[in-house]
Amino acid sequence: MNPYSDPKDLRTFGKITEWQEEMGGKFFDWYSGVTEGDSALTEREKALIALAVSHAIQCSYCIEAYTTNSLQAGADEEQMMEAVHVAAAVKAGTTLIYARQMQRQVEKVTM
């Protein structure tokens, strides 16, 4: 694990409001509004999306939290792994699309 990370930070995340209560409160209001409960997406779907994004951005805190949230929202291991594979495929595609920039530059330099 990154020596700068501490697993206890996840449990004390709410303390971010201590030095800027107004903005911290706004963040938590917004965050809970988009991640909790059923709306256009079910809470389970939101948890799976968050789990996939957590892997794509490689946030160990988020992976821990959204693994738990996904299970609590009714997702199973197969659904969770599939969500991670979707994130991995999108991230790989993002890397590969930039190959077009490389190809254009090669054409420009070699023509």
Steps between C-alpha positions, in 0.01 A plus 500: 500500500607855439682616817302825488167321514342393827195270500364697799458804272195342338325471837577864583422650159230719654772703670570679173227743602701618803707755312230609255160405636288670234673341200537165675130499580412584141720216379338246731148620412576468129686170543218335693246639254664331205617174661221403738157357430326403182437761231558455128764249615457255782725527803658170390576639152651814654718291730624289208579811295688645796689173546603496134609865508694430821706242318550722195633786714682253729370638829558244775267686735223496239552134411456405865193717547323409176573129533311514829228724354454270201455196722261686731298617198455140383772460238679168482865424431441424132322832442774687686777337295311567177473868595876509558558335161283764333710773665820327391378470141403869487836600648683281246297652218590846624868409484464355152306792350804717564685276256320698229685811617827307475408375153416851380830630638695221326328587173577869549868442582566239232319664211 
